[in-house]
Amino acid sequence: MPQDISTVAFIGLGVMGHPMAGHLAGAGLDVRVYNRTTDKATAWLARHGGSHHATPAEAARDADLVVVCVGNDDDVRQVTTGPDGALQGMASGSLLVDHTTASAELAAELDAACRERRIGFLDAPVSGGQQGAETGALTIMCGGEPADFERAAPLLERYGRSVTLMGPAGSGQLTKMVNQICIGGLIQGLAEGLHFADKAGLDATRVVEAISQGAAGSWQMDNRHRTMLDDEYAHGFAVDWMRKDLGICLDQARRLGARLPVTALVDQFYADVQAMGGGRWDTSSLLRRLHDPDKA
Ligand SMILES: NC(=O)c1ccc[n+]([C@@H]2O[C@H](COP(=O)([O-])OP(=O)(O)OC[C@H]3O[C@@H](n4cnc5c(N)ncnc54)[C@H](OP(=O)(O)O)[C@@H]3O)[C@@H](O)[C@H]2O)c1
């Protein structure tokens, strides 16, 4: 554990933040929390101790490390550079880590705001979902200065199985974009395969057993085919979040001149799922869209 980090402020106790902050409390750190909805903070304190504060600035006061895990770019701005944001309370020499999936532009903006105040900054989006956050098995993709990464890494390893510095500020978000680009087309491919198996009168479970160890195998196939075949989507990573992420990818691709035709198409398929009422369904619900073309 780094000698110079004993007090941590954690901002955003949602599906991901709640267990992540719990791992830091479990490591014996003094954890000061802020959550917009107070009930969630009260529930966290009842389990883990620590203290709750009325604003991000208050939570961040005296903290060596401030960790943020909220929704999107604007949410991060509100809790960091906003009027009661964490930067108002942070001292020179402290460190800000943002786990929100956000744009690389926001990372550059926060990096500049932190440099002005001599605060370290890492953009550090995660993958692995609620289960990864709870079991401490997240993949954490970081952007920032090597010295800041070295300081934060032992703490991030409390909930991250793979914690990697990808390059300067923004590199973590760019890497997470690659992750989401790879996943989008893959889930659509899996949905089409299962849809085709059904139409062909095959036993889809046996099809998956036969092909999952070969070149068609994937994490999505292993972990999602059962619930897809059972038409169950009340779990996992929500379509609303995926659309936010794909929007970030498509914006960045336009700036870079990168071509993402399949990502753009799958984004529209997810818009169909939202129109079917599936904003909170798991991303594997692309299969339901194929089965119910009239509703899509
Ligand atoms: N869930 C996943 O499987 C997963 C996987 C990888 C990455 N992520 C990313 O991780 C981030 C968090 O996801 P999550 O699933 O934990 O979301 P969540 O359960 O909806 O939690 C979001 C948290 O952010 C807070 N928040 C949102 N907007 C805010 C604002 N303007 N001011 C203050 N607080 C605000 C919420 O406060 P309230 O409690 O008041 O609403 C809540 O604590 C997102 O960027 C998401 O894309 C999620």
The ligand as a Gaussian input file, in Angstrom:
#p B3LYP/6-31G(d) Opt

LIG

0 1
 N      -22.556000      -1.060000     -14.809000
 C      -21.617000      -1.636000     -15.551000
 O      -21.672000      -2.851000     -15.843000
 C      -20.434000      -0.812000     -16.045000
 C      -19.337000      -1.484000     -16.605000
 C      -18.249000      -0.745000     -17.049000
 C      -18.271000       0.635000     -16.968000
 N      -19.355000       1.270000     -16.443000
 C      -19.338000       2.742000     -16.388000
 O      -19.129000       3.137000     -15.031000
 C      -19.841000       4.353000     -14.777000
 C      -20.807000       4.141000     -13.613000
 O      -21.698000       3.095000     -13.952000
 P      -22.723000       2.482000     -12.860000
 O      -23.240000       1.229000     -13.472000
 O      -22.097000       2.435000     -11.502000
 O      -23.868000       3.585000     -12.905000
 P      -25.013000       3.888000     -11.837000
 O      -25.344000       2.679000     -11.039000
 O      -26.110000       4.572000     -12.570000
 O      -24.311000       4.924000     -10.842000
 C      -23.958000       6.202000     -11.256000
 C      -23.482000       6.987000     -10.065000
 O      -23.161000       8.308000     -10.493000
 C      -23.898000       9.254000      -9.728000
 N      -24.185000      10.422000     -10.565000
 C      -24.620000      10.411000     -11.837000
 N      -24.752000      11.671000     -12.290000
 C      -24.374000      12.492000     -11.277000
 C      -24.277000      13.882000     -11.140000
 N      -24.575000      14.707000     -12.151000
 N      -23.862000      14.380000      -9.949000
 C      -23.553000      13.549000      -8.936000
 N      -23.620000      12.215000      -8.998000
 C      -24.017000      11.688000     -10.166000
 C      -25.145000       8.518000      -9.309000
 O      -25.735000       9.158000      -8.209000
 P      -27.246000       8.799000      -7.753000
 O      -27.113000       7.626000      -6.850000
 O      -27.731000      10.020000      -7.073000
 O      -28.019000       8.491000      -9.015000
 C      -24.542000       7.145000      -8.973000
 O      -23.872000       7.168000      -7.739000
 C      -20.530000       4.744000     -16.096000
 O      -19.728000       5.657000     -16.786000
 C      -20.622000       3.408000     -16.837000
 O      -20.653000       3.595000     -18.263000
 C      -20.435000       0.576000     -15.974000

